[in-house]
C-alpha cells in the first residue's frame, strides 16, 4: 500500500470546503446505508464511494499538488474510513489505482451512493453542477448514468422526501427487528462477543445508528460498558456521530 498525506488544499474554494464539511457531517447516513447493503442478499446500491483529497509535495513547488479521488469497498470503524482507490492520479506518484486507503472521517471531501440510479450525497458534485448550464448538467448526469436531482436539495437517505422518518432510522432496522431477536436467541454467545479490535454488535449497530437493533441488544442484556481497543463505548460512538436518537437509549434514560 502506498502511504500518502491527506489534507485539504489551501486553494480549495469556499463552496468546495462547505460541501466537504456537509459531507463529513452526513457521512453517518452513507455508512448506515452501506451497513445494510452488506446484509442484503440482492444488492440495492448502484454505487457507493467516498472522495478523498491526496497530496504530494513536488520539488520546486511552493505548495503540494492535491487531487481529490474516489475510493470504494468502504468500511468504517467510527473514526476512520477504509477503502480502495479507484482513480488513476493525474499528477501524483505517491498513490496508485488499487491502493488501500485509510483516512479519518474529518478529512474526506465527499460521499455518494445511488439506489435505482438516484444519487444521494455528492455534495462537491452538486456544487459543480450549480455552476453549470442546464445542458452541461444533462451531459454531466448522462456521463455518470445517475439522476442527481436538484443541486439545491441534496438528499442523504433513500425516499427522504416521501418518508422523512427515514432520517431517524433506516426502514430495514425496523423490519429486521423480529429476525434479529431470533438470531440472538439462537446465538446467545454473539451478544457480547467482540472482534479483534474490541467491537461488539452494540458498537457496530450504534455506529450505524440502528435504533431498533440497538434496543433489541439492550433488552437481551448487551454490556454497554464494553470498550474497543481505542477505549470507546457504544455511547461514545453515538455521541461522536451525533446519533441523537440513540444517546438516551444507550444512557438508559
Backbone bond lengths (Angstrom), bond angles and torsions (degrees), N, CA, C in turn:
res aa  C-N    CA-C-N  psi(-1)  N-CA   C-N-CA  omega(-1)  CA-C   N-CA-C  phi
1 X - - - 1.466 - - 1.522 109.58 -
2 X 1.302 117.68 133.24 1.452 121.63 176.35 1.520 110.20 -77.94
3 X 1.321 116.47 136.18 1.458 119.79 177.10 1.525 108.67 -86.69
4 X 1.320 116.84 146.62 1.459 119.75 179.26 1.508 109.88 -149.73
5 X 1.300 115.94 148.35 1.458 121.75 174.15 1.515 107.02 -90.61
6 X 1.320 116.92 131.85 1.454 121.08 -175.36 1.517 109.33 -119.28
7 X 1.319 116.86 123.69 1.462 120.46 176.43 1.521 108.77 -163.51
8 X 1.313 115.39 169.95 1.457 119.35 178.60 1.522 110.06 -86.06
9 X 1.324 115.73 138.82 1.458 120.55 178.69 1.521 110.08 -75.59
10 X 1.316 115.73 144.61 1.462 120.26 179.09 1.520 111.28 -61.62
11 X 1.325 116.16 -27.01 1.447 119.83 -176.38 1.510 115.11 -81.54
12 X 1.347 118.09 -2.48 1.452 119.55 179.28 1.525 109.85 -60.76
13 X 1.332 116.14 140.15 1.459 121.00 -178.08 1.522 110.34 -70.53
14 X 1.340 117.85 156.38 1.468 120.63 176.41 1.527 112.00 -56.83
15 X 1.343 116.52 -35.69 1.460 120.00 -179.90 1.527 110.92 -64.33
16 X 1.340 117.05 -41.13 1.453 120.56 -179.37 1.525 111.49 -72.95
17 X 1.329 116.81 -36.61 1.464 119.69 176.99 1.522 110.46 -65.53
18 X 1.335 116.51 -38.86 1.468 120.71 176.96 1.521 110.52 -65.29
19 X 1.329 116.41 -41.31 1.461 120.71 178.55 1.524 110.61 -63.02
20 X 1.333 116.58 -41.29 1.468 120.50 179.26 1.522 110.87 -64.75
21 X 1.317 117.47 -39.93 1.463 120.82 178.91 1.528 110.82 -63.07
22 X 1.326 116.56 -39.87 1.463 120.26 178.23 1.521 110.97 -67.62
23 X 1.321 116.58 -37.39 1.461 120.33 178.15 1.520 111.02 -63.88
24 X 1.315 116.72 -42.31 1.464 120.55 178.82 1.528 111.08 -64.49
25 X 1.332 116.35 -41.34 1.466 120.61 -177.52 1.520 112.35 -68.25
26 X 1.333 117.43 -26.24 1.465 121.13 -175.85 1.526 113.22 -108.95
27 X 1.318 116.74 3.88 1.460 119.33 -178.07 1.524 111.73 -56.19
28 X 1.321 118.18 -29.29 1.467 120.95 -178.96 1.529 111.62 -56.53
29 X 1.339 117.59 -31.88 1.461 120.32 178.31 1.527 110.84 -71.39
30 X 1.322 115.99 -36.89 1.470 120.17 174.71 1.521 109.32 -59.98
31 X 1.335 116.34 -48.31 1.453 118.92 -177.22 1.526 111.73 -67.80
32 X 1.323 116.82 -36.20 1.462 119.63 177.77 1.524 110.12 -59.37
33 X 1.330 117.19 -45.74 1.460 120.89 178.98 1.525 110.83 -64.08
34 X 1.334 116.33 -42.45 1.452 119.56 -177.60 1.532 111.16 -69.12
35 X 1.340 117.22 -32.27 1.463 119.77 178.32 1.528 111.01 -63.76
36 X 1.327 116.74 -33.70 1.461 120.27 176.32 1.514 111.28 -79.86
37 X 1.311 117.98 -32.29 1.462 121.08 176.46 1.529 110.40 -58.85
38 X 1.327 116.28 -37.36 1.465 120.33 -179.48 1.520 112.03 -64.79
39 X 1.336 117.18 -18.83 1.463 120.57 -178.01 1.526 112.47 -101.90
40 X 1.311 117.14 -7.48 1.460 119.64 -179.06 1.526 111.20 -75.21
41 X 1.306 115.91 138.31 1.462 120.54 174.85 1.527 109.43 -71.95
42 X 1.334 115.23 -43.21 1.457 121.36 176.39 1.524 107.94 -105.64
43 X 1.327 119.09 119.60 1.464 121.08 -178.79 1.524 112.15 -55.70
44 X 1.336 116.11 142.34 1.454 120.85 -179.61 1.514 113.72 -112.62
45 X 1.320 117.62 -12.41 1.458 121.48 -176.05 1.518 111.66 -101.23
46 X 1.327 116.11 134.29 1.462 120.85 174.06 1.523 110.49 -75.02
47 X 1.325 115.19 -36.23 1.459 121.30 -177.28 1.522 108.09 -156.10
48 X 1.328 116.95 151.03 1.468 122.21 174.33 1.525 106.73 -153.81
49 X 1.326 116.76 110.18 1.457 119.95 -176.19 1.523 110.78 -149.41
50 X 1.308 115.00 163.41 1.463 122.83 -177.10 1.522 108.38 -128.27
51 X 1.341 116.53 137.67 1.465 120.48 179.23 1.531 109.17 -97.35
52 X 1.326 114.33 134.88 1.463 121.61 -175.57 1.523 109.60 -130.18
53 X 1.336 118.59 137.12 1.463 120.10 174.47 1.534 110.83 -85.29
54 X 1.329 116.50 130.19 1.458 122.80 176.57 1.524 108.38 -114.67
55 X 1.325 116.88 147.43 1.467 120.11 -176.98 1.513 111.33 -136.46
56 X 1.321 114.61 150.78 1.462 120.85 175.73 1.520 108.62 -149.12
57 X 1.325 116.38 133.22 1.467 121.65 177.07 1.525 109.04 -91.44
58 X 1.316 115.80 116.24 1.461 120.35 178.44 1.533 110.08 -96.45
59 X 1.314 117.88 144.93 1.470 120.82 179.85 1.519 111.34 -56.23
60 X 1.329 114.96 134.41 1.460 120.64 177.77 1.503 115.11 88.60
61 X 1.349 118.16 -11.84 1.465 121.35 179.22 1.523 110.16 -90.66
62 X 1.336 115.78 141.71 1.463 120.37 178.98 1.526 111.56 -72.18
63 X 1.326 116.03 -35.34 1.457 120.44 -176.63 1.531 109.92 -126.86
64 X 1.326 116.45 155.45 1.467 118.59 176.70 1.526 110.66 -65.11
65 X 1.304 115.96 150.67 1.463 122.36 171.22 1.521 107.70 -83.50
66 X 1.331 116.30 130.27 1.461 121.02 -177.18 1.518 109.44 -120.04
67 X 1.325 115.55 133.59 1.463 121.33 173.69 1.524 108.53 -129.02
68 X 1.344 115.52 133.22 1.461 121.45 176.48 1.523 107.93 -96.17
69 X 1.346 116.36 119.97 1.462 120.71 -175.94 1.527 110.12 -133.27
70 X 1.325 114.35 163.63 1.470 120.59 -173.58 1.518 111.58 -97.90
71 X 1.346 115.18 144.26 1.457 122.37 171.49 1.533 108.05 -122.37
72 X 1.341 115.64 150.76 1.469 119.44 174.97 1.524 109.40 -132.00
73 X 1.349 117.58 -164.06 1.471 121.50 -172.51 1.525 109.08 52.06
74 X 1.323 115.37 52.06 1.454 122.19 -170.07 1.524 112.60 -78.98
75 X 1.324 115.27 138.19 1.458 122.14 165.49 1.532 107.46 -131.83
76 X 1.337 116.26 162.15 1.467 120.74 -172.05 1.520 108.74 -150.64
77 X 1.325 117.27 133.02 1.460 120.85 -179.41 1.525 113.53 -111.46
78 X 1.326 115.73 17.32 1.453 120.06 -178.74 1.516 113.33 94.30
79 X 1.314 116.83 -21.10 1.462 122.69 178.63 1.523 111.86 -121.97
80 X 1.318 115.82 -49.78 1.466 121.64 -174.75 1.523 112.02 -116.38
81 X 1.318 114.46 149.45 1.458 122.59 177.94 1.519 107.82 -108.40
82 X 1.334 115.57 136.01 1.457 121.83 -178.67 1.525 108.91 -121.19
83 X 1.314 116.87 142.43 1.453 119.58 178.99 1.510 112.41 -170.93
84 X 1.321 115.54 -174.03 1.466 123.22 -178.65 1.523 109.01 -117.90
85 X 1.324 116.35 128.31 1.465 120.66 178.82 1.522 109.74 -66.38
86 X 1.341 115.95 130.01 1.464 120.24 -177.24 1.525 112.75 -115.14
87 X 1.342 117.46 6.83 1.467 121.29 177.60 1.524 110.42 -110.95
88 X 1.338 115.63 154.62 1.459 121.58 168.86 1.522 107.47 -93.11
89 X 1.326 118.44 122.25 1.474 119.39 179.31 1.522 111.46 -60.62
90 X 1.331 115.30 148.77 1.462 119.70 176.34 1.528 111.19 -79.79
91 X 1.342 115.37 -43.00 1.468 120.35 -175.35 1.526 113.17 -125.21
92 X 1.315 117.64 -31.83 1.459 120.78 -173.75 1.527 111.59 -66.58
93 X 1.323 114.39 144.42 1.464 120.33 177.37 1.527 111.88 -117.62
94 X 1.326 117.51 -2.92 1.466 120.45 -177.58 1.520 112.95 -91.58
95 X 1.343 118.16 -2.41 1.459 122.52 173.93 1.526 108.51 -139.77
96 X 1.323 115.12 154.43 1.461 120.24 -179.17 1.514 110.45 -139.79
97 X 1.316 116.33 155.01 1.455 122.29 173.81 1.533 108.59 -52.31
98 X 1.334 116.36 129.59 1.457 121.19 -179.72 1.509 114.55 97.59
99 X 1.337 118.30 -8.10 1.466 120.74 178.39 1.525 111.26 -66.17
100 X 1.322 116.08 146.57 1.455 121.65 171.22 1.524 108.09 -81.02
101 X 1.329 115.57 130.56 1.461 121.33 -173.73 1.522 110.09 -121.46
102 X 1.328 116.05 137.97 1.462 122.66 171.70 1.520 107.86 -124.67
103 X 1.321 116.45 130.06 1.463 119.88 -178.44 1.525 109.07 -145.40
104 X 1.336 118.72 137.83 1.464 120.62 174.89 1.529 110.29 -64.66
105 X 1.315 115.56 148.83 1.458 120.46 179.95 1.518 112.10 -53.95
106 X 1.327 117.55 -38.53 1.465 120.12 -175.38 1.522 113.82 -76.44
107 X 1.343 116.89 9.32 1.458 118.90 177.39 1.527 113.61 -122.06
108 X 1.323 118.17 4.71 1.465 118.31 175.39 1.527 109.03 -74.56
109 X 1.311 116.36 160.18 1.463 119.26 177.49 1.520 113.02 -112.54
110 X 1.346 117.85 -12.80 1.463 118.84 177.58 1.523 109.93 -172.85
111 X 1.315 115.37 167.66 1.461 123.06 170.03 1.517 108.07 -145.91
112 X 1.317 115.24 158.60 1.462 120.46 -178.06 1.521 109.16 -156.15
113 X 1.320 115.63 132.31 1.461 119.26 164.68 1.517 107.98 -136.24
114 X 1.333 116.03 160.48 1.457 120.54 -179.01 1.513 109.70 -137.87
115 X 1.329 115.21 137.01 1.458 123.45 175.28 1.522 107.20 -124.39
116 X 1.319 116.64 127.77 1.464 121.33 -176.40 1.521 111.27 51.77
117 X 1.341 115.15 40.70 1.466 123.42 177.70 1.529 113.48 66.15
118 X 1.341 117.91 12.58 1.471 121.54 174.75 1.515 108.06 -99.34
119 X 1.336 115.63 125.20 1.457 121.01 -176.10 1.529 111.46 -85.07
120 X 1.319 114.66 141.98 1.465 122.82 174.80 1.523 107.96 -126.06
121 X 1.338 115.95 143.31 1.456 119.16 -173.24 1.519 109.10 76.73
122 X 1.336 115.98 -139.13 1.472 118.93 -179.58 1.519 111.85 69.74
123 X 1.327 118.03 45.79 1.462 122.24 -173.96 1.530 112.52 -65.49
124 X 1.328 117.25 -42.28 1.468 118.31 178.05 1.523 110.58 -70.47
125 X 1.321 116.65 -33.20 1.468 120.53 176.80 1.521 109.66 -63.36
126 X 1.326 116.42 -44.77 1.463 120.18 179.90 1.523 111.35 -66.72
127 X 1.334 117.55 -33.04 1.467 120.34 176.22 1.524 110.29 -63.75
128 X 1.323 116.82 -37.90 1.462 120.24 176.68 1.520 111.14 -71.65
129 X 1.333 117.14 -39.91 1.466 120.78 179.72 1.526 111.12 -63.12
130 X 1.331 116.04 -30.52 1.471 119.82 -179.29 1.526 111.59 -63.10
131 X 1.321 116.98 -26.43 1.462 120.54 -178.85 1.512 113.83 -95.44
132 X 1.333 117.09 5.74 1.459 121.42 -179.13 1.515 111.92 -95.48
133 X 1.328 115.64 159.06 1.462 120.00 169.24 1.528 107.93 -75.36
134 X 1.310 117.19 166.06 1.452 120.98 179.51 1.528 110.96 -58.94
135 X 1.328 116.68 -39.95 1.459 120.47 179.52 1.523 110.96 -66.16
136 X 1.326 116.12 -40.51 1.464 120.14 178.92 1.533 110.55 -64.88
137 X 1.329 116.38 -39.00 1.470 119.43 177.95 1.519 111.16 -63.48
138 X 1.315 116.59 -41.24 1.462 119.95 179.00 1.526 110.82 -62.83
139 X 1.341 116.45 -43.58 1.465 120.63 178.58 1.528 110.44 -63.80
140 X 1.313 115.02 -41.54 1.463 120.54 179.60 1.527 110.95 -60.95
141 X 1.332 116.03 -48.32 1.467 120.68 -177.13 1.524 111.34 -66.21
142 X 1.320 116.25 -36.85 1.462 120.40 177.98 1.526 110.60 -65.58
143 X 1.323 116.44 -36.74 1.464 120.33 179.09 1.532 110.78 -65.10
144 X 1.326 116.28 -37.57 1.457 121.03 177.01 1.528 111.23 -76.18
145 X 1.327 116.32 -28.63 1.456 120.39 -174.81 1.512 112.20 74.40
146 X 1.351 115.77 26.66 1.461 121.29 -177.68 1.521 110.47 -132.00
147 X 1.336 115.55 157.35 1.461 122.41 174.00 1.524 107.56 -98.81
148 X 1.333 116.73 111.88 1.461 121.15 -177.40 1.522 113.13 -91.36
149 X 1.317 117.15 -16.72 1.457 119.44 176.72 1.515 113.94 70.91
150 X 1.315 116.00 -152.46 1.461 123.24 -175.62 1.529 109.84 -82.01
151 X 1.340 116.46 120.93 1.468 119.77 -179.01 1.527 112.09 -66.79
152 X 1.330 117.27 -14.50 1.463 120.49 175.75 1.528 113.01 -87.65
153 X 1.334 116.70 -7.70 1.473 121.25 -176.71 1.522 107.82 -134.41
154 X 1.318 115.54 82.55 1.456 120.92 -176.16 1.528 109.18 -87.11
155 X 1.324 115.77 119.09 1.457 121.44 -179.13 1.526 110.01 -88.36
156 X 1.340 115.84 147.30 1.466 119.76 -177.70 1.527 112.87 -120.47
157 X 1.342 117.52 -13.31 1.465 120.04 176.92 1.522 109.51 -135.22
158 X 1.333 114.87 153.04 1.450 120.88 -178.17 1.531 111.17 -62.62
159 X 1.344 116.48 136.27 1.459 123.54 178.48 1.528 112.40 55.43
160 X 1.317 114.64 35.56 1.465 121.20 -178.34 1.522 112.40 -61.51
161 X 1.327 116.43 -38.74 1.465 119.61 -177.51 1.524 111.34 -72.98
162 X 1.342 117.17 -41.38 1.464 120.36 -179.54 1.518 112.00 -76.20
163 X 1.332 116.63 -33.93 1.464 121.89 -176.74 1.531 109.76 -132.32
164 X 1.335 117.62 77.81 1.464 120.30 -177.26 1.526 113.61 -60.90
165 X 1.335 117.60 -18.50 1.462 120.14 177.74 1.530 111.40 -66.21
166 X 1.332 116.34 -15.37 1.458 119.23 177.69 1.524 112.25 -66.15
167 X 1.330 116.59 -17.78 1.459 120.00 174.89 1.524 111.30 -67.42
168 X 1.320 116.30 -28.20 1.466 120.64 -179.47 1.520 110.63 -83.43
169 X 1.318 116.59 -47.60 1.458 119.44 -177.32 1.526 110.57 -145.95
170 X 1.319 115.09 140.96 1.455 120.58 177.77 1.526 109.26 -69.05
171 X 1.339 118.50 136.31 1.472 120.47 -179.64 1.520 113.51 -55.38
172 X 1.336 117.50 -34.39 1.451 119.51 -179.36 1.521 112.23 -66.77
173 X 1.316 117.36 -27.92 1.462 120.29 177.27 1.523 110.15 -62.83
174 X 1.325 115.50 -40.67 1.469 119.96 177.99 1.526 110.96 -71.87
175 X 1.326 116.11 -45.15 1.456 120.28 -174.33 1.528 113.17 -68.80
176 X 1.327 116.27 -29.43 1.459 120.08 -176.76 1.528 113.00 -89.43
177 X 1.308 117.28 -0.44 1.467 120.28 -175.99 1.533 112.46 -57.10
178 X 1.346 120.48 -49.67 1.478 119.71 -178.87 1.526 112.71 -60.12
179 X 1.332 117.10 -43.01 1.458 119.40 -178.70 1.520 111.38 -69.41
180 X 1.335 117.06 -28.90 1.461 119.91 177.91 1.527 110.57 -71.27
181 X 1.329 116.63 -36.30 1.460 120.67 174.56 1.525 109.35 -59.47
182 X 1.321 116.33 -45.88 1.468 120.97 178.79 1.526 110.87 -61.23
183 X 1.320 116.28 -41.74 1.463 120.74 -179.85 1.526 111.25 -59.09
184 X 1.324 116.93 -46.21 1.462 120.35 -178.62 1.524 111.92 -68.50
185 X 1.312 116.31 -35.49 1.460 119.33 178.44 1.528 111.07 -66.74
186 X 1.324 115.62 -33.68 1.458 120.04 179.85 1.534 112.26 -85.24
187 X 1.329 116.04 -20.13 1.471 121.25 -178.28 1.530 110.17 -132.74
188 X 1.328 117.88 64.64 1.474 120.68 -175.22 1.517 113.51 -60.70
189 X 1.323 117.23 -25.25 1.453 119.58 179.90 1.516 113.85 -67.77
190 X 1.335 116.68 -17.32 1.468 120.70 -179.54 1.521 112.94 -76.98
191 X 1.347 116.51 -16.67 1.464 120.81 -172.05 1.524 112.74 -56.76
192 X 1.312 117.45 -49.49 1.461 120.55 -176.57 1.525 113.34 -119.56
193 X 1.329 116.91 11.98 1.469 118.48 177.64 1.528 109.47 -70.40
194 X 1.323 115.19 148.80 1.462 120.78 -177.30 1.523 110.18 -123.58
195 X 1.331 116.04 150.07 1.459 119.92 176.02 1.525 109.54 -81.04
196 X 1.318 117.10 -174.84 1.464 120.34 -174.86 1.523 113.09 -64.94
197 X 1.321 117.57 -19.18 1.464 121.14 177.91 1.527 112.02 -96.60
198 X 1.331 116.40 2.87 1.453 120.38 177.53 1.511 115.37 89.08
199 X 1.340 117.64 9.46 1.461 120.75 -178.64 1.523 110.45 -85.29
200 X 1.333 116.22 126.03 1.461 122.51 173.23 1.523 108.98 -96.79
201 X 1.330 115.76 174.20 1.463 119.00 174.50 1.521 111.01 -57.96
202 X 1.323 117.10 -37.43 1.467 120.18 -179.40 1.520 110.82 -63.46
203 X 1.329 117.84 -40.48 1.464 120.43 175.64 1.526 110.35 -59.73
204 X 1.338 115.65 -51.35 1.457 120.82 -173.34 1.524 112.40 -64.60
205 X 1.337 116.75 -42.21 1.462 119.71 -179.49 1.522 111.36 -72.48
206 X 1.322 117.73 -29.44 1.462 120.79 176.55 1.523 110.34 -70.88
207 X 1.315 117.55 -39.79 1.467 120.86 176.37 1.522 110.49 -60.29
208 X 1.331 116.35 -36.11 1.468 121.07 -179.59 1.527 112.81 -84.93
209 X 1.316 118.21 -5.38 1.465 120.54 176.13 1.508 115.31 72.96
210 X 1.339 117.58 26.55 1.467 121.57 -174.82 1.531 111.28 -88.94
211 X 1.318 115.90 90.52 1.464 121.90 -173.32 1.519 112.86 -58.51
212 X 1.324 118.20 -52.49 1.473 120.69 -175.86 1.521 111.54 -60.97
213 X 1.326 117.07 -39.32 1.456 121.07 179.96 1.527 110.21 -69.34
214 X 1.334 116.86 -40.55 1.463 121.21 176.76 1.522 110.37 -61.96
215 X 1.325 116.91 -41.40 1.466 120.19 178.65 1.525 111.35 -61.23
216 X 1.323 116.88 -41.23 1.468 120.46 177.68 1.526 110.35 -62.25
217 X 1.315 116.82 -45.45 1.461 120.84 179.80 1.528 111.24 -58.90
218 X 1.312 116.42 -42.69 1.463 120.18 -179.75 1.527 110.90 -68.66
219 X 1.323 116.40 -40.50 1.464 120.00 178.84 1.519 111.54 -63.37
220 X 1.335 116.44 -30.33 1.467 121.55 -179.42 1.529 112.29 -86.14
221 X 1.337 115.90 -3.12 1.460 119.53 175.33 1.508 116.34 99.80
222 X 1.325 118.45 25.00 1.464 120.88 177.59 1.521 110.36 -59.88
223 X 1.309 116.62 139.80 1.470 123.11 -177.83 1.526 109.65 -83.14
224 X 1.320 116.84 109.66 1.467 121.47 -178.18 1.527 112.57 -75.92
225 X 1.330 117.21 -12.41 1.471 120.04 -178.10 1.519 112.89 -87.25
226 X 1.337 117.54 -10.03 1.466 119.85 -178.70 1.525 110.54 -62.49
227 X 1.317 115.09 138.35 1.453 121.44 -178.42 1.527 110.96 -117.31
228 X 1.326 115.17 149.91 1.454 120.58 172.40 1.529 108.37 -75.02
229 X 1.309 116.82 175.37 1.462 119.78 177.74 1.525 111.67 -63.28
230 X 1.319 116.31 -22.51 1.470 119.59 176.62 1.522 111.71 -85.83
231 X 1.350 116.97 1.56 1.459 120.91 174.38 1.512 115.68 86.52
232 X 1.341 117.45 22.43 1.456 119.91 -176.11 1.519 111.94 -110.65
233 X 1.335 114.99 140.38 1.461 121.80 174.57 1.523 109.19 -93.27
234 X 1.333 115.50 173.27 1.468 119.73 176.34 1.525 110.24 -61.36
235 X 1.321 116.98 -38.81 1.468 121.28 178.36 1.523 111.04 -62.60
236 X 1.316 116.68 -39.86 1.469 119.82 178.17 1.526 110.54 -57.23
237 X 1.335 116.43 -44.11 1.466 120.06 -179.53 1.530 111.14 -67.99
238 X 1.340 116.93 -39.46 1.467 120.03 179.09 1.524 110.48 -60.76
239 X 1.326 116.49 -41.62 1.464 120.58 179.05 1.525 110.65 -69.74
240 X 1.309 115.80 -42.60 1.463 120.93 -177.81 1.519 111.58 -61.63
241 X 1.331 116.44 -39.74 1.467 121.49 -178.24 1.523 112.89 -92.68
242 X 1.333 115.53 1.02 1.468 122.13 177.52 1.536 112.27 59.59
243 X 1.344 116.16 43.11 1.457 120.95 170.70 1.526 106.88 -83.83
244 X 1.330 116.13 82.35 1.466 121.64 -171.46 1.527 112.75 -61.71
245 X 1.332 117.86 -29.81 1.458 120.95 -178.87 1.532 112.14 -73.87
246 X 1.325 116.94 -17.86 1.460 120.31 -179.71 1.526 113.44 -91.25
247 X 1.324 116.81 -28.64 1.457 120.59 -171.65 1.527 113.07 -57.56
248 X 1.354 119.50 -51.96 1.485 117.93 179.40 1.526 113.23 -64.06
249 X 1.317 117.30 -32.24 1.471 120.74 179.01 1.521 110.02 -65.93
250 X 1.315 117.29 -44.56 1.460 121.20 -179.69 1.528 111.78 -72.64
251 X 1.316 116.43 -24.82 1.465 120.59 177.41 1.533 110.96 -82.14
252 X 1.338 115.58 -9.42 1.457 119.49 179.24 1.506 114.14 78.61
253 X 1.332 116.31 24.35 1.473 120.09 -178.26 1.532 110.81 -94.61
